[in-house]
Amino acid sequence: MKRIHVCEDFSFSHVIHGQMRSLEWGINVTEYQALLEQLLAREITTLDNADIYGGFEAEAFLGAVFKQAPNLRDQFEIVTKCGIQFPNKYYPKTYINHYNYDYDYIIQQVDRSLINLNIEMIDVLLLHRPSPIMDAQVIAKACQDLQRAGKVRHFGVSNFEQEQFLLIEQALNQPLVTNQIELSVLNHEHIDNNNLDFLQRNNVAPMIWSPVAGGRIFNPKTEQEQRTAHCVQSIAHQYGVSMDVLLYAWLYKFPHLLMPIVGSGSLPRIEAAIQAQNIDLTTQQWFEIYQAKLGHSIK
Ligand SMILES: NC(=O)c1ccc[n+]([C@@H]2O[C@H](COP(=O)([O-])OP(=O)(O)OC[C@H]3O[C@@H](n4cnc5c(N)ncnc54)[C@H](OP(=O)(O)O)[C@@H]3O)[C@@H](O)[C@H]2O)c1
């Protein structure tokens, strides 16, 4: 497994494991521990979480594994996020979906994540989504204080566009280590808004969420999904691999290394992301899939 140096002294595994759906996997703490051990055996060492996942309960599920098997913590890079709020039982005063980047809120959420995850330090904290009213100076002060207190090692963002990325990076006065964005055969948002070009130019390795389109491609409903799934399937057939392997191979065709966050708890599905590293799609095959989603030929 390749290591991706997201900054000078810190690296991620090329394939990352995402835990947004961990409470849906139907496993207990011991089975979760076994899954983490299987990830390590495959050199997948970076875990992606967020305060809100599992209705604000997914971090504590992972924390229960670290409590049961404390030796595991130091073998992983732990990524988590803050900034999104929605009505839920843990925050009775929240009555509407919103983003919160107030100083006290950021500090409070990091403290909560540390307790839930049962760890001393978060390796990378991401700002989950940009807010139209975020104050970069306030965010920078909170981040610097968290770093000084030894609670967070590095910072990054998620779903940010170019100007928003630069706004935070310049206020923070240190490189953001990643931007976590959605990209798949069914989602071209960050191709279309030039964010991938921006990240390539600035040598920032993006983490990619919903790399297999959150599973939608396996059960295509719209005409666009059906067209794209059919195209992926026929090229997968040419390589003698499953559809999910092809979906990761399509991502690996981008020139700078994208780090897919695999959202499945099933080992064979996780392994598809590894197997795809051996497949080099031709440029024309990449465009076949790209155009299948567009529904027309490029000019
Ligand atoms: N920053 C953000 O805003 C943001 C947003 C969303 C997600 N994320 C992160 O990205 C990670 C991945 O997101 P994701 O879970 O949407 O990614 P994904 O890997 O594209 O989708 C996972 C879903 O696809 C299903 N799936 C995978 N392979 C399949 C197959 N061969 N056949 C049928 N179904 C299949 C999985 O089902 P099974 O579980 O049954 O295998 C699961 O429901 C999350 O865990 C989270 O860490 C970040």
Ligand as a Chemical Component Dictionary entry (heavy atoms), coordinates in Angstrom:
data_LIG
# 
_chem_comp.id                   LIG 
_chem_comp.type                 NON-POLYMER 
_chem_comp.pdbx_formal_charge   0 
_chem_comp.three_letter_code    LIG 
# 
loop_
_chem_comp_atom.comp_id 
_chem_comp_atom.atom_id 
_chem_comp_atom.alt_atom_id 
_chem_comp_atom.type_symbol 
_chem_comp_atom.charge 
_chem_comp_atom.model_Cartn_x 
_chem_comp_atom.model_Cartn_y 
_chem_comp_atom.model_Cartn_z 
_chem_comp_atom.pdbx_ordinal 
LIG N1  N1  N 0  -16.942 14.895 4.001  1  
LIG C1  C1  C 0  -18.189 14.606 3.708  2  
LIG O1  O1  O 0  -19.058 15.490 3.547  3  
LIG C2  C2  C 0  -18.574 13.162 3.578  4  
LIG C3  C3  C 0  -19.859 12.805 3.121  5  
LIG C4  C4  C 0  -20.155 11.443 2.998  6  
LIG C5  C5  C 0  -19.178 10.484 3.334  7  
LIG N2  N2  N 1  -17.953 10.873 3.811  8  
LIG C6  C6  C 0  -16.912 9.879  4.165  9  
LIG O2  O2  O 0  -16.694 9.032  3.063  10 
LIG C7  C7  C 0  -16.870 7.681  3.439  11 
LIG C8  C8  C 0  -17.377 6.898  2.288  12 
LIG O3  O3  O 0  -18.661 7.401  1.885  13 
LIG P1  P1  P 0  -19.757 6.391  1.374  14 
LIG O4  O4  O 0  -20.037 5.386  2.440  15 
LIG O5  O5  O -1 -20.874 7.158  0.806  16 
LIG O6  O6  O 0  -18.890 5.694  0.219  17 
LIG P2  P2  P 0  -19.066 4.535  -0.803 18 
LIG O7  O7  O 0  -17.953 3.565  -0.531 19 
LIG O8  O8  O 0  -19.164 5.159  -2.159 20 
LIG O9  O9  O 0  -20.476 3.872  -0.490 21 
LIG C9  C9  C 0  -20.647 2.880  0.477  22 
LIG C10 C10 C 0  -22.010 2.271  0.257  23 
LIG O10 O10 O 0  -21.988 1.556  -0.988 24 
LIG C11 C11 C 0  -22.368 0.212  -0.746 25 
LIG N3  N3  N 0  -21.560 -0.664 -1.622 26 
LIG C12 C12 C 0  -20.210 -0.674 -1.738 27 
LIG N4  N4  N 0  -19.833 -1.636 -2.631 28 
LIG C13 C13 C 0  -20.960 -2.226 -3.050 29 
LIG C14 C14 C 0  -21.229 -3.286 -3.954 30 
LIG N5  N5  N 0  -20.240 -3.914 -4.603 31 
LIG N6  N6  N 0  -22.528 -3.641 -4.168 32 
LIG C15 C15 C 0  -23.539 -2.998 -3.514 33 
LIG N7  N7  N 0  -23.349 -1.989 -2.619 34 
LIG C16 C16 C 0  -22.069 -1.610 -2.391 35 
LIG C17 C17 C 0  -22.040 -0.044 0.706  36 
LIG O11 O11 O 0  -22.851 -1.096 1.200  37 
LIG P3  P3  P 0  -22.252 -2.122 2.314  38 
LIG O12 O12 O 0  -21.984 -1.312 3.529  39 
LIG O13 O13 O 0  -23.386 -3.095 2.447  40 
LIG O14 O14 O 0  -21.033 -2.758 1.738  41 
LIG C18 C18 C 0  -22.369 1.285  1.341  42 
LIG O15 O15 O 0  -23.771 1.383  1.605  43 
LIG C19 C19 C 0  -17.797 7.748  4.665  44 
LIG O16 O16 O 0  -17.684 6.616  5.494  45 
LIG C20 C20 C 0  -17.292 8.980  5.337  46 
LIG O17 O17 O 0  -16.133 8.653  6.091  47 
LIG C21 C21 C 0  -17.651 12.187 3.910  48 
# 
loop_
_chem_comp_bond.comp_id 
_chem_comp_bond.atom_id_1 
_chem_comp_bond.atom_id_2 
_chem_comp_bond.value_order 
_chem_comp_bond.pdbx_ordinal 
LIG N1  C1  SING 1  
LIG C1  O1  DOUB 2  
LIG C1  C2  SING 3  
LIG C2  C3  SING 4  
LIG C2  C21 DOUB 5  
LIG C3  C4  DOUB 6  
LIG C4  C5  SING 7  
LIG C5  N2  DOUB 8  
LIG N2  C6  SING 9  
LIG N2  C21 SING 10 
LIG C6  O2  SING 11 
LIG C6  C20 SING 12 
LIG O2  C7  SING 13 
LIG C7  C8  SING 14 
LIG C7  C19 SING 15 
LIG C8  O3  SING 16 
LIG O3  P1  SING 17 
LIG P1  O4  DOUB 18 
LIG P1  O5  SING 19 
LIG P1  O6  SING 20 
LIG O6  P2  SING 21 
LIG P2  O7  DOUB 22 
LIG P2  O8  SING 23 
LIG P2  O9  SING 24 
LIG O9  C9  SING 25 
LIG C9  C10 SING 26 
LIG C10 O10 SING 27 
LIG C10 C18 SING 28 
LIG O10 C11 SING 29 
LIG C11 N3  SING 30 
LIG C11 C17 SING 31 
LIG N3  C12 SING 32 
LIG N3  C16 SING 33 
LIG C12 N4  DOUB 34 
LIG N4  C13 SING 35 
LIG C13 C14 SING 36 
LIG C13 C16 DOUB 37 
LIG C14 N5  SING 38 
LIG C14 N6  DOUB 39 
LIG N6  C15 SING 40 
LIG C15 N7  DOUB 41 
LIG N7  C16 SING 42 
LIG C17 O11 SING 43 
LIG C17 C18 SING 44 
LIG O11 P3  SING 45 
LIG P3  O12 DOUB 46 
LIG P3  O13 SING 47 
LIG P3  O14 SING 48 
LIG C18 O15 SING 49 
LIG C19 O16 SING 50 
LIG C19 C20 SING 51 
LIG C20 O17 SING 52 
# 
